[in-house]
């Protein structure tokens, strides 16, 4: 039976993000003028207090959210680790019980992430990679999630329902000058990834009210113009979680074309479609597809079916070579490993 990306059971692609599918262009003008957000909804970032220059010691390290499941309730912290899973180090403090969706800044000195506020809202924060200088960028009652940095480090894209539906926004890296990029009037925007050239953001879009509409991936300029379809299939086959190659020539994504969710590759011009992974039902892909800085490997989190134990071992971080070889789980500790960036 073909596995549907919109309802892929317990570990499916849409379990934590109801906005990870996209259909065709729908009501709501994505080329409309940008919509500024009132300044009183934005929290200032304060002093940067960063080390001088860039932080090359962090190049190649993976940051991810991990809950050791050793305390009552949900306790996700942000951890740094080497690409082989070694030397895992906690960088958030004990007050963080929901530190999720981390994103490396291009300088590798800072990490944007999402955390619950005391009021129960999702907001975006920035923290230095050494765990210092935690700063809140967004505020208010809306859900502001999935930050992603522009290649020059000056802006952050994110998703927000502050205008009623999940749409794509951009803001300055200090949280100022928030502008709306997509203007969909139904459905919701999903996972996005800023292109290496900085001129386009790839994202998915979910018309959640309609079954049978395939998931597709679109690209749009950061100013809201130039909407175009990047990946799409006929029938029930879907494509989500776009991840650019470092040179910007390819997109990696997840798709259910084989009946289960696998990783695929395609040239940005639409040619060269190729299946990367072949799980043989040993792994269930969940989320957070990312490319290594050198472009040779992919990382994601999912479930290794041979190890899964709902009381101890849950989701893990995996890496795989872009040619499909070398699949390996790099987090083998009891607990739950989720959202990551490489």
C-alpha positions in Angstrom: 0.0 0.0 0.0 1.3 3.4 -0.9 2.3 5.5 2.1 0.5 8.8 2.1 2.7 11.7 3.2 -0.3 13.5 4.7 -1.1 10.7 7.1 2.0 8.5 7.5 0.9 6.9 10.8 2.9 7.3 14.0 6.3 8.2 12.5 5.1 9.9 9.3 6.4 13.0 7.8 3.6 15.1 9.0 3.5 14.1 12.7 5.0 17.3 14.0 4.4 19.7 11.2 0.8 19.9 9.8 2.1 22.2 7.1 4.4 20.0 5.1 2.5 19.4 1.9 1.7 21.5 -1.1 -0.7 21.4 -4.0 -1.1 23.9 -6.7 -1.1 27.7 -6.4 -4.3 28.6 -4.5 -6.2 31.8 -3.5 -4.0 34.3 -1.8 -1.7 36.4 -4.0 1.9 35.3 -3.4 3.1 38.3 -5.5 1.2 40.8 -3.4 3.1 43.6 -1.6 5.0 42.6 1.5 3.0 43.0 4.7 4.9 44.6 7.6 4.2 43.3 11.1 3.6 46.0 13.8 6.8 46.8 15.6 5.2 46.2 19.0 5.0 42.4 18.2 8.8 42.1 17.8 11.3 41.6 20.6 14.7 43.2 20.2 17.8 41.0 20.2 20.1 43.1 22.3 23.9 43.0 22.0 25.4 40.3 19.9 28.3 39.5 22.2 29.8 37.2 19.7 33.4 36.0 19.4 35.4 37.9 16.8 35.1 36.6 13.2 33.6 33.3 12.3 33.7 30.0 14.2 35.3 27.5 11.9 35.6 25.0 14.8 31.9 24.4 14.4 32.0 23.7 10.7 30.7 20.1 10.1 29.1 19.8 13.5 25.5 18.9 13.8 23.1 20.6 16.2 20.0 18.8 17.2 17.2 18.6 19.8 17.4 15.7 22.2 15.3 14.5 25.1 17.0 11.9 27.2 13.6 10.9 28.6 15.1 10.8 32.1 12.7 13.3 33.6 9.0 13.8 33.8 7.5 15.5 30.8 9.2 16.8 27.7 12.7 18.1 28.1 14.3 18.9 24.8 17.7 20.6 24.9 20.0 21.7 22.1 23.1 19.6 21.6 26.2 19.9 19.5 27.9 16.8 18.2 30.5 15.7 15.6 29.2 14.3 12.3 29.8 10.7 13.7 27.7 11.5 16.8 30.6 11.7 19.1 31.3 14.4 21.7 27.7 15.4 22.2 27.5 18.6 24.3 24.4 20.4 25.8 24.4 24.1 25.0 21.0 25.1 26.4 20.3 25.6 30.1 17.9 23.6 32.3 15.2 26.2 31.9 14.8 25.1 28.2 12.3 22.3 28.1 11.3 22.7 24.5 14.4 23.8 22.5 13.6 22.6 18.9 14.2 23.2 15.2 17.8 24.6 15.4 19.4 26.4 12.5 23.1 27.3 12.1 23.9 30.8 11.2 26.4 31.0 8.3 29.1 32.2 10.6 28.7 29.0 12.7 28.8 31.1 15.8 25.0 31.4 16.4 22.1 29.1 16.3 18.4 30.1 15.9 15.9 27.8 17.4 12.3 27.6 18.6 11.2 27.3 22.3 7.9 27.5 24.2 7.5 30.7 26.2 6.0 30.6 29.7 2.7 31.5 28.1 2.9 28.4 25.9 3.7 30.2 22.6 6.2 29.1 20.1 8.8 31.8 19.6 12.2 32.1 17.9 15.4 32.7 19.8 19.1 32.9 19.0 21.9 31.5 21.1 25.7 31.5 20.7 27.0 28.0 19.9 28.9 28.0 23.2 25.5 28.4 25.0 25.9 32.1 25.9 23.8 35.1 25.0 20.3 33.6 24.6 18.1 36.2 22.9 14.4 36.2 22.0 13.5 37.5 18.5 9.8 37.0 18.2 6.9 37.4 20.6 3.2 37.4 20.8 0.5 34.8 20.8 1.3 33.4 17.3 3.3 30.3 16.6 6.6 31.4 15.0 8.6 28.3 14.0 11.2 26.8 11.7 13.9 29.6 11.4 16.4 29.4 8.6 19.2 31.9 7.9 19.9 33.7 4.7 23.4 32.8 3.3 24.8 36.2 4.3 23.5 35.9 7.9 21.5 39.2 7.8 18.0 37.7 7.7 16.0 34.7 9.0 13.1 33.1 7.3 10.4 31.5 9.4 6.8 30.2 9.4 4.1 32.0 11.4 0.3 31.9 11.8 0.2 35.4 13.1 -2.2 36.4 10.3 -4.4 33.4 10.7 -2.8 30.7 8.5 0.8 29.3 8.4 2.7 31.5 5.9 6.3 32.3 5.2 8.0 35.4 6.7 11.4 36.9 6.8 13.0 39.2 9.4 16.3 40.8 10.1 18.7 38.6 12.2 18.0 40.8 15.2 14.2 40.2 15.0 13.3 43.6 13.4 11.6 44.4 10.0 9.4 41.3 9.8 7.8 40.9 6.4 5.3 38.4 5.0 6.5 36.5 1.9 3.6 34.2 1.0 0.0 35.2 1.2 -2.0 31.9 1.0 -5.6 32.2 2.1 -6.1 28.5 2.8 -3.8 25.7 3.7 -0.4 26.4 5.2 3.3 26.7 4.3 5.7 23.9 5.4 9.4 23.2 5.6 11.6 25.9 3.9 15.2 26.1 2.9 17.1 29.3 1.8 19.1 28.8 -1.4 22.9 29.1 -1.2 22.8 32.1 -3.6 20.3 33.8 -1.3 17.8 34.7 -4.1 15.2 32.0 -3.5 13.5 30.1 -0.7 12.3 26.6 -1.4 9.2 25.6 0.6 6.3 23.2 0.6 2.6 24.1 0.8 -0.3 22.0 2.3 -3.9 22.3 1.2 -4.8 20.2 4.2 -8.6 20.3 3.4 -8.2 18.3 0.2 -7.2 14.6 0.0 -5.6 13.3 -3.1 -3.7 16.5 -4.0 0.0 15.7 -4.3 2.5 17.5 -2.2 4.8 19.8 -4.3 7.8 22.1 -3.6 7.9 25.7 -4.7 10.5 28.4 -4.8 9.9 32.1 -4.1 12.1 35.2 -3.9 12.6 36.6 -0.4 10.6 39.7 -1.4 7.5 37.5 -2.3 7.9 37.6 -6.1 8.9 34.9 -8.6 6.8 32.0 -7.3 7.6 28.8 -9.3 7.2 25.1 -8.9 10.4 23.2 -8.3 9.3 19.7 -7.7 5.9 18.0 -8.3 4.4 14.7 -9.4 1.1 13.5 -10.7 -1.3 11.2 -8.8 -0.6 10.6 -5.1 3.2 11.0 -5.3 4.4 13.8 -3.1 7.6 15.8 -2.5 8.4 17.7 0.8 11.4 18.9 2.9 13.5 20.6 0.2 17.3 20.8 1.0 19.6 22.7 -1.4 23.0 21.3 -2.4 25.8 23.6 -1.3 26.3 24.7 -4.9 22.6 25.4 -5.5 22.4 23.0 -8.5 20.3 20.3 -6.8 17.5 19.8 -4.4 17.2 16.9 -2.1 13.7 16.0 -0.8 11.5 13.3 0.7 8.9 11.6 -1.5 6.6 8.6 -1.3 7.0 7.6 -5.0 8.0 4.0 -4.1 5.2 3.6 -1.6 7.3 4.5 1.4 9.0 7.8 2.2 12.5 7.8 0.7 15.1 10.6 -0.1 15.4 11.8 -3.7 17.5 14.2 -5.7 16.7 16.4 -8.6 18.5 19.1 -10.6 17.0 22.6 -10.0 16.0 22.7 -13.7 13.8 19.6 -13.2 16.1 17.0 -14.8 18.1 14.2 -13.3 15.5 12.8 -10.9 17.2 10.1 -8.8 16.3 8.0 -5.7 19.0 8.3 -3.1 17.9 6.0 -0.3 16.5 2.5 -0.3 15.4 1.7 3.3 14.0 -1.8 2.6 11.7 -1.0 5.5 14.6 -0.8 8.0 14.2 2.9 8.6 11.2 5.3 8.7 12.1 8.8 7.6 10.5 11.5 9.8 11.9 15.0 9.3 14.7 17.5 9.1 16.5 16.6 5.9 19.8 18.5 5.7 23.0 18.4 3.5 26.5 18.4 5.0 28.5 21.5 4.4 30.7 19.7 1.9 27.7 18.3 0.0 28.7 14.6 0.4 26.2 13.5 3.0 22.6 13.9 4.1 21.2 13.9 7.7 17.7 13.4 9.0 15.9 12.0 11.9 13.7 8.9 11.9 13.1 5.6 13.4 15.3 2.5 13.1 12.7 -0.2 13.2 15.1 -2.8 14.7 15.9 -0.6 17.7 12.6 1.2 18.3 11.3 1.0 21.8 8.6 3.5 22.8 9.8 3.4 26.4 13.5 3.9 25.7 14.7 4.2 22.1 12.6 6.4 19.8 13.8 8.6 17.0 17.5 8.8 16.0 19.7 11.0 13.8 20.9 9.2 10.6 23.4 10.1 8.0 23.7 8.7 4.5 26.0 9.5 1.6 24.5 11.3 -1.4 25.1 8.3 -3.6 22.8 6.2 -1.2 25.6 4.3 0.5 26.8 4.4 4.1 23.4 4.7 6.0 24.2 5.0 9.7 22.5 6.0 12.9 24.8 8.3 14.7 22.7 8.8 17.9 22.4 5.6 19.8 21.6 6.9 23.3 18.3 6.1 25.0 15.8 8.9 24.4 14.4 10.9 21.5 16.6 12.7 18.9 14.8 15.1 16.6 15.2 18.4 14.7 18.7 19.1 13.5 20.9 21.2 11.3 24.3 20.4 9.8 
